[in-house]
């Protein structure tokens, strides 16, 4: 049983949901919906993740509340989550969802002018098949470009010891899985499932001089072998680019098994 503490929703809030992004702050999201829960928290779902309303921080990589509540109970309980929420608010401030409780969705998301549908569609009349195929191809090409952009940014994070958020890419796949695939590092199906449902980020710990990870719930320690291989693959690619004059110089860390450690903390 989860021990319930004092409710965090001490004052009213608007019907606009905000998420907090590292480096850019709070961002209003249109396609978000409130999630009922027994935790006494203001939660909402956006893009396949669960976020907490006051802090705007991602709480879980899935939307199954019974599973999420079970993970919370097994990793410190609701009191720990509430403490983390308060710490995030102290660091980043309170979400505009609470700071501006009278804000309306139409003020943040004004109605857009009608325009021709450019998404994938099924031809309704004869002769539209080619047009629909072009629309679908354009969507796929845009998704491919977004994937390549995200992978390049993540590789730079590995090179310069920056945090890599395990974001969901266009098409639904997770960034870390796509990075492993990009560098031809085989990953067992069970670990792929764990990366998709539990892993939230990998980051370099300056104090300990090693790479660590954040996850929700249980930790798959075998992942750190693959993370080590991914780190070395990215650095090897960078060294090759240096040799052909396509990148700047940097100091490659020593190939030491102690370079990779793990952190079993929740995302928040």
Secondary structure, DSSP 8 states (H G I E B T S, - for coil): -----S-S--S---S-EEEEETTTEEEEESSEEEE--SSS--EEEETTEEEETTT--EEESS--HHHHHHHHHHTTHHHHHHHHHHHHHHHH---HHHHTTT--HHHHS---------S----SSTT-HHHHHHHHHHHHHHHHHHHHHHHHHHHHHHHTT--EE--B-TTS-BHHHHHHHHTT----HHHHHHHHHTEEEEEEETTTTEEEEEESSS--TTHHHHHHHHHHHHHHHHHHHHHTT-S---------GGGB--------
